[in-house]
Amino acid sequence: MLPSYVERRHDQELRACLDKTASGQDATFIMVRGESCTGKSRTAYEAVRACLSDWKLVFPKDSESLLAILAADALSAQTIVWLNEAQEFLSGPLGESAAVALRRRLEQDGPVVIIATLWPAYYRTLTDRPESSGNDPHRQARALLSQATLFSVPDTFRDSALQAAQAMDDSSLRTAIRTSAGGAITQTLAAAPQLVDHYEQADRSPACYAKAVVTAAMDARRLGHASPLSARFLEAAAPGYLTEAQRAAAPLEWFSHAITHARTKVMGVAAALGDVANPDGMGPLPNVYRLADYLDHYARRLRHRIFPPVSFWAAAEQHSASPADLHGLAKSANQRGRFRIAESFFSRAANDGHREAWAELAYFSQERYSLRGAEKLAWKAWEAGFPDPLLNLALLHQEEGNHAEAERLSRAAADTGNPAALLALAQMPEYLESGEEAERLASTAADLGEAEALTLLGRLRMQAGDSESADKLFRQAISAGDVSAAFELMQMWEKAGDKEKAESAARQASDLGDQYVLATLAILRFGSGSREDVERLARSAAELVGMQFSEIWDAPWKIYQGRWLALSFLAALAEEVEHGSGEKVYLKATAEGDLYAFTQLGHYRRALGDMSKAERIYKKSAELGHDQALDALVWMREAAGDTAGAEEICRTAIDSGHAGNLGKLASILEKEDRRDLGEYLFMYGLDLDGSIAVKWQPRSVEPGWGK
């Protein structure tokens, strides 16, 4: 029985949107976003039932069936397309194709409603624009999601909603309200705390075998294996999560008992491992399981800094469900410095049909052996539909002074008519110097839909002194999806002395998720504008409405960098007025749960010479999940002469997904007279057990790699 439903503000707004769609002739895309067990699907269900109960419903099970439906033009008027857990449709090998097909359907007449649900973390992954000219795996998904009418489901019930729930005559609601911390009613209704307790208390035999199986499933999900997990995978992975004594004492039926325990429903509601519906008929798929969503959410924090055992990777190599799962695991291994297994999985995924894996292999090769040797894989990626590795290779040649090679690659790519390649060629120094050829190439790229080409055209017009044309082009670029044009627009008008237009551009960037522009404007005005005006802009940049500060470090670069820049500037301004006031800025942000500000507070104490307090702050920030605090702790341990402690923390950072710390680890090893080991790190990384990897030969390149 479903508990009584409590309407909240987002329900009213969603229903108003559906009513408007029902009375019109448009196709509408609605995204209901929220964390695990917050009621996303229930929100969508209740809204559809209330507003569109007589409409037809299409419920595709995967990207392939969605594409088949859209290709058949089967969506007549008054049809709802239900995309629960939209990341399963918009990522993976067919994700970009699905996004393109949905965008085309939205351009047609309705009324049709496409309604989807999504976790915030997946939303950020799909909408985050790459910082460099490198791989952009979600270009079409990002464009699709920019068209969505977004409704966010809060994690908790507050004020009037809580009072409304208390007033309902529903025993399950009353129990949930009484036992929920901070108004997290839906999580309690889903038995999440009991489910976690059921997992955590399974340390002793025979339940320990179930815990090992569930932990392997947790690691698989958090590291990129999105498909349901087979019994073979779980059975092969589990031994590495057990002690030697537990393995020795395991009965013959240990795995069947473990699965039975893991599938036991807590309070009759949720099990750690659930069944997977048979896509071709009734009943569950045999010997295939899906981890409970809340345990996935829980594991991403609980096991964030733990690298899985060797048995996990052996199981993945033998029993991964799809090339997409191999690709996801390869990315996680690569981010954690385990290059050998990453390269192996990327190669297998690519050869088994995962096109994006060719791009990953191309980048991998560019970083580790000669640029000439990387070209073959870059063209493979190009043929698979990922042009950025080839363009990045041209850029690397340019940076190394190989101008002829850079132009050769750029010209070869541009000759295919690819808009990104045309833009890359336009930005070659020799073309920018002439101006005319750069403008011709950029205009062609813009006509083909490359938004960043409009920004380049605007920059060229600005440099020519034509502010009016530049303004128009920058605004067109922003509308087409290139938020970086707002930065150019802000700078142009600020330099021209038009403060109103400059702030308007910065505000537009902020509305589109880029607080960095607004923070930069505040700094640019420091010394030339009024202090009140400067502080007003900086405070606006620091206010991230709707952002959970505890997760800000997981947000797109320009969000957390914008807030970081604004807070640092506000602290500096406060310090000018009164010594010690800068700390109050960080304390206030920390009280709101901003872990970045917490780490900044440690920097502040360190700058004052209070090393012991700074280290305590860094440790606490790291415990709460802020990985950047680990970098500061490494520095402090080295400064104190504790190289062993610095190495341990550095390894923790690498296991958390920050392979960039391999260089720091190499430096530490050299100080310990282990230069020979440090030299291997960049090229070969770490082995699965954390030891320095020995020489190994990649599957994707010819012999002689690294020479």
N, C-alpha and C positions, 0 to 999 in steps of 0.2 A: 504494500500500500504506500503510495506517495504521501508524504506529509502535506499538510495544508500549505498553500503557497502564499508568501508574504510579498506584496508588491512594494517595490522601491522606486526611487526616482528614475533609474535607468529603464525600468519596465514601462513607465509612462511615456518616456521619450521614444522608446523602441516601438511601442504600439501606435503612437502618433505618426511615426514614419511609415509603418505598414498601412495605416488607414489612408495616408496620402497616396501611397503607391497603388492601393486598391482602386482609388477613384481616378487614377490617371492612366497614361498609356506608355509609361517608361519602364525600362528594365532597371532594377535596383540591386546593388550589391551591399549587403549588411554584414558587418563583422562584429561578433560578440566576443569580447576579449576578457580573459580572467585567468587567475591561477587555478591549479588543480583543486577540485572539489569545492569550488565557489558557486556552482550553480549555473554555468554558462549554458549547457544544453537545456536545463529546465527553464531558464529565462527565455530562450528561443522558442521552446515548445509551447509555453504558456502564451507567448505573444502571438504565435501563429494560430493557436487554437482559438484565441479571443478575436483575432482580426481577419483571418483567412481560412476559416474552418471548412469552407466549401470549395477551396482550391485543390487542384491536383498536386500530388507530392512525388518528386523524383529523389531517390536516395541512393546515389552511386556508392559503390563500396571501395573503389580505388581510382587512381588517375586513368587507368586504361578504360574502365567502364564510363567514366565521366567524358573522356574524349570521344568514345563511341556514341554516346547520347548527343553530344554537341555536333558531331560530324553528321549525324542523321537528321539534324534539324528537328528534333523530336519535342522541343519545348514550345508548346502552344501557349496562348494567352492564359492567364490565371494559373500559372504553374509555379511551384516552389521547388528550388534545387537545394537540397539539404547537404551541407558539407561539414559534418562533424569532425573535429580535429583536422582543420584545413591543412596543417603542415604535411599530412599524409598525401595530399593531392598536389601541393605546390612545391614540394622538394622531391629529390630523387630523379631518376633518369627522365621521367615524363613530366616533371613539375613545370618546367618552362613552357612546354607545349600546352599543358592544361591551362596555364595562365593566359597564354595567347588566345586560346579558344574561348575562354571566359570573357576576355576583353572584347573579342569580336561579338559575342552574344549580347554584351551590354550595349553595344552600338546599335542593336536592332530594337524594334518596337516591342512593347510589353502589352499589358502589365505582366512582368515576370519578376520574381524575387529569388535572388541567390543569397542564402543565409548560411553563414559559416561561424564556427567557433575556433578559438586559438588561444594558446598560452602566450603571455607577454614575452617570454624568452624566445619563442619561435617567431613571434611577430617582429622582434628586434632583429633576429637572424635574417628574416626574409626582406626586411626593409632597410637594413644597414647598407649604406653605400661604401664600397671599398675605399680605403684611404689613398691607395696608389693606383697606377694604371694597370694593376694586376688583374687577377681573375675576378670576374663579376658573375657569380653563379646564379644570382636571383634577379637579374635585370627586369625580366618580364613580370615576375611575382611582385617585385617592388612597385612597378607601374600599375599592376592590378590593384594592389592594396591601397595605393594612393587614391583610387576611385571609390573605396569603401566608405560607407557611413559607419563610423566606429562607435560602439557602445561598450563601455567598460563595466564589468561586474565587480563591485568591491569585495575585498576578502572577508569583510566582517559586516555585521548588522550594527547600525548606530542609531541613537536617538529615537526618532519617530518610528523607524522600521522595527527597532527592538521592542518598542511599546506596542506596536501593532501585533507582533508575534506573541507577546505576552498575553494579549487580550484574546487570542484565538483559543477555542476549546479543542486543543489537540495535544494529547499526552506526549507524543514524540517531540513536538516543538517545546513543550514545557521542560521536558528532560534535557533537551539539547541546550536550552537557554541556561538551565541550572548548572550544567557541567561544562559549558564552553568558556574558554579564556578569551577575553577581549572581543566577545561577540562573534566568534568564528563558528556560527551555528551550522552552516552547511557541511563543514568539515566533520563536526561531531556527528551529524546525521549520517554521514558516510562511514562512520566507525573508524575514522583515521587514527585517533589516539590508541584505540584498542588494537588496531592492525599493527601499529608500530610496536606496541608492547608485546604483541604476539610474536613479532620478529625478534625483538631484543632479548626476550626471555628464553630463547631457544639455544642456549649455550651448552647445555648438558646433553649427553647421549640419552635417547636417540634423536632428540630434536635438533642437535647440532648439525646433523646432515641436511636437514631442511633449511637451516640458516645458511649453510654453505651454498646450497642450490639457489636460494633467493638472493644472496649477495652476488653470486655470479650473474644473475638476471639484472640486478641493479647496475652492476658495472657495465653490462652490455648496453643497456638503455642509455646510461649517461654518457657513454663513450661513442655512441653513434649507430648502434645496431637497432634500427627502428622497427624491423619486422618482428613478429612473434618468434619465440625461441623454441627450438625443438628439444625433445627429451635428450637426444644424443648430445647436443651442445651442452646442456646443463650437467649431464652426467660426466662428460669429459672435463668440464671446467671446475667442478666442485672440489676435487681433491686438493687443489692449491689453497683452498680456504680453510683447511682442516690441519690440526696438529698431527705430528707423527703418531702419537698415541691414539688419537681419534681414528686415523686411517687404519691402524693395526686392529682396532676393536670393532671395525665396521662389520655388521652381519651381511650375509649374502644378499639380503633383501633391502639393503640400506637405501638404495635409490627409490624404490617403490614406496617405502615408508616415508621418505623425505618428500616425495611429490604429494602423497596423501596429506601430510601435515601442512604443506605449503598451500594446498587447495582447500583447506578447511576454512569455511566462512566464519569470520569473527562477528558475533552477534547476528549471524544469519544474513549479513549484508555484503561483506567484501572479503575476499581471500587475497593472500599475497600473490598467488599465481592463478589467473582466471582462464577459463576456456576461451577458445577462438572459434567464432561461428564459421561453419562450412560455407564458403562463398557460392557453392554450386547446389546447395540443398539445405536440409534441416539438420540440426544437431551440431556438436562441436567437431573440429578437426582432431583426429586422434594424435596424441603425443606431441601436441603443440600448445604453448602457453604464452600468456601475456601478463607482464608485471602490472600490479595495481598502480594506477596513476599517482596516488598519494605516496606510495613507497618510492616511486621514481622521484617525485619532488623531494622527499625526505633524504634520499640517497645522494642527491646532487650537493647537499650540504654536508651530510654525514661523512661521505667518502670523497669529498672534493680533492683532497691532497693525497689520496692513496692510489698507487699504481697497481693494477691487478697482477696476480701471480702468473708464472709461466704457463701453467695449465690452462688459464683463460685464453691466452693467445693461441695455444695449440688447438684448443676447441674451436676457436673462431676460424682458424685456418682450415679446419676439416669440415666444419658444420655451419658456417654462416649461411643465412637463408638466401642472400641475393648479392649481386655486384654492388648495389647501393649500400648494403650493410658493410661489405668489405671496405668500400670507399669511406664511410663514416668512421669506422674503426681506424683506418689508415691515417685520417686527418688527426684523430686524437693521439695516436702513437707519434706522429710527426711533431705535434705540439709539445709532446713530452720527451723529445730527444731520442726516441727509439726509432732511428732512421732505417735500420735494416728491415724490421717488420713492416714499417710504414711503406717503404719502397716496394716490398714484395706484395703487399695488399693492393697498393695503387696499380701495380703492373697486372695483377690478376683481375682486378675490377675493370681496368681499361680493356684488356683482351677479351673479357667476358661481356663487353658491350656498354660499360658505363663511360659515357663520353667525357664527362668532367674530369675523370681520373687522368686522362691524357694531359689536361692542363696542369694538374698537380704534379705529374711526373716531369713536365716541362720546367716548371718552377724549381722543382727539386734538383734537376740537372743544372739549371742556370746558377744555382747557389754553390754547386760543389765540383764542377769540372769546367773545362774550357768552354767559352761561349760558342765556339765553332761546333763543339761536340753536342751542344744543347739544341742546335738548330733543327735536327731531325725530329725531336720530340715536339718542338714548338710548332712545326708544320703539321704533325699528327694532331695536335690540339686544335689547330686552325681547321683542319678537315673535319674534326668532330664538332665544330661550331663554336669554338672558344678562341677568339682572335687575340685576346690580351697577352698570353705568354709570348707570342711572336713580337708584338709591339713592345713589350717589356724588354725583350732581348735586344731589339733595336736601340732602345733607350740605354741599356747597359753598354752596348758598343759605343754609343755616343759619349757616355760618361768616361769611358776608358780611352777616348781619343781616336777610336776606330771609325772615323766619320764616313769613310767610303762604305764600310760594312753596314753601318746604321742606315745610310741612305738606300743601299741595295735592298735590304730587308723591308724598309718602309715603302719603297717604290713597288716592290713585288706584291706586298700586301694591298697597297692602294690600287694597283692595277686591277684587282678583283672587284673593285667598286664598294668595298666595305667602308661604311662611314667612319668607324673608329680609326681605321687605317689612314683614311684621307685626312682626318684631324691630326693624327700623329705625324704625318708627313708635313702638314701645314706648320707644325710647331718645331720643325727642324730649324736650327739657327740660321742656315743659309736662306731659307724661305722667309723666315720672320724678318730678316734684314732687308730683303727686297720689298716685303709688304704686299705687293700686288699678287704674287703667286700664292702666298699664304692665305690671302683673302679669297682667292678663287677656290682653292681647295677647301677652305672652311665653309664657304657658301654651298659648295656641292654636298659636303657632309651634313650641313644643317638641313638642306632640302631633303636629304635621305633620313632625317629624324634624329640626328645626333645633337642633343641639347647642349652639350659642352662646346660644340662648334659655334653656337650662338654667343656663348660667353667669350670665346676667342675673338669673334667678329666685333663684339662690343669693346673688348680691350684694344683692338686695333683702331677702332673709331675714336676711342678715348685718347689714345696716344697721338692721333692725328688732330686732336683738338675739337672734334665734333661731339660735344657732350650730349646733344639732343638725340642723335642717332645711337650713341652708345647707351643712353638711358633706355631707349626703346628695345634695343637688342638684349640688354641685360634682363629687362622685365620679361621678354619673350622666353629667355633661357630659364628663368625662375618658373614660369608657367609650364614650361616643358619638362621640368623636373630637376634642373641643375641649381641646387640651392647655393652653390659656391658663387654664382653670379651676384647674389645679394651682397656678398663681401666686397666684390668689385664695385658695385653700385654705391655702397656705403662709403667706401674710400674716395670714390670720385667726387661725390657731393660734399663730403667733409673737407676735402682738399680745396674745393671750390668755394667753401664758406657757407654753403646752404645747409644749415644744421637740421632744418625740418625734414628735408628730403633724405639726408643721411640717416636720421633716426628712423624715418619711415622704412627705409630699406633694412635696417638692423632689426626692427620689429617684425618685418615680414619674414626674415630669416628665423627669428625666434619662434614665430608661429608655425614654421615648418620643421622645427626641431633642432635648429642650430643656434644655441645660445652663445657660441663663441664670437659671433659677429657683434652682438650687443656688448659683450664684455670688452672686446677690442675697441669699440667706439668709446667706451668710458675711459679707457687708458689713453686713447688718442686725444681726448679732450682735456686730460689732466694738464693743468698749467695754463690752458687757454680759455677754459670755460669756468663757470661758477662751481664751487665745491658741491653745492646742493645738487646741481645738474649732474655732475660726475657720479656722486653717490647714488642718485636716483637710477641712473642707467645700470650701474654695477649691481645694485640690489635687484633690479628687474631681471638681470641675467642670472642671478643666484637663485631666483624663485622658480623652481621647476614644478609647476602645478601638476599634480597627479603622479609624480614620480616617487616611487618608494626609495628613499635615500639609502636604505641598507643594500639596495641592488644597483645603485648608480654606476658602480664600477663595471657592471655588465651591460651598460647602455652604449649606444653609438658614441664614437670618439668625441664628436663635437658637442654632445650633451654634457658628458662629465668634464671635458676639458674647459667648456664654457663656464660651468659652475666653479671648477677649480680656479680658473683665472680670476673670476669675479670675487670669490672669497678671499683669495690672496691679496687682491687689490684693496678690498674693503678693510682687511686686517692692517695693511700698510697705511691706509688713510687714518684709521683709528689710532694707530701707534704714533702718528705724527702729532695728534692732539694730546694724547696722554700715554705715557709709557705703561705697558701692560694691557692696554685696551684691545690690542690686536688679538690677544688670547680669547677675549670675550666673544669675538666674531666666530672663532672656531668652536668654542664651547656651545654657543647657541645652535650652530649647525649640527654639532655632535648630538645635542639633546634631541634633535629631530630624527636622529638615526643615520646621519650621513657618515659613512665609514671613510670616505675620502677626506672629509673635514677632520675626522679623528686622526688619521695619519698625518695630515697637515699640522695638527696640533702637536704631534710628536716632533715634526720638523721645527716648529716654533720653539719648543722647549730645548731642542738640541742647539738651535742658534743662540739661545741664551746661556748655553754651557751646562744646562741641567741634564747631563747624560743619563743618569739613573732613571729620572722621571720619563725622559724621552723613550728610553728602552721599554719601560713598563707600558707606555701608551702604544708603542709599536706592537708589542706582544699581544695586548688586548685586542687591538684592531685586527691583527692577523687571526686571532682565535675566532673573531666574529665573521671572518671570511674575506677580509680585504687583502688580496695577494700582494699588492704593491707595498704593503708594510713589511713584507719579507725582504724586499730589496734593502730597506733601511736597516733591518736587523743584521743582514749580511755585512753591511758597511760598519756597523757598530761592533760586531764581533771581530772583524778584521782590525779595526782601530784599537781594540783592546788586546790584540795579540792572540786571540783565540781562533786560530785558523781551522781547527777541527770543528768548532761550533759554527763558523762561517760556512764551511763545506756542508754540514748537515742541513742548515737552513737553505742554502743554495739548491741542494738536491730536492728539498721539499718544494721549492718554487718550481723547479723543473717538472716534478711529478704532478704539480697543480695545473700544468699546461703552459708553462712559460719557458719554452726551449731557448729563448734568448739568453737565459742565464748560463747556458753552456760556456759562453766566453768568460763569464765571471768565474765559473768553476775551473776552467783551464788556468786562469790567472792564479787561483788559490793553489792548484796543484803545483804550479811552477814555483810558488813560494815554499812549498814543502819538498822541493827538489824532486818532483815527479814530472819534469818537463816532457819526458817521453810519452806519458799518458795524456797530458794536456794537448799535445799535438794531434792526437787521434780524435779528439772530441768533436771538432767542427766537421770533419769529413765523415766520421763513422758513428758519432753519437754514443749512446749508452746501450748496453745489452738489456734484455728484459729483466734481469735480476739487479740492474742498477750499476753493474761493473762497467768499466770503460770498454767499449767494443773493440774487438780486434779487426783487422782488415777483412772486408767482405766485398764481393762483386755484385753490383746491382743486376737485376734481371732485365732491365729495360735498356741497357747500353752495351756496347761492344767491350771486349777485354781491354784493359789498360785504363780503366776509369780512374780519374783523379791525377793522371800524369800530366 
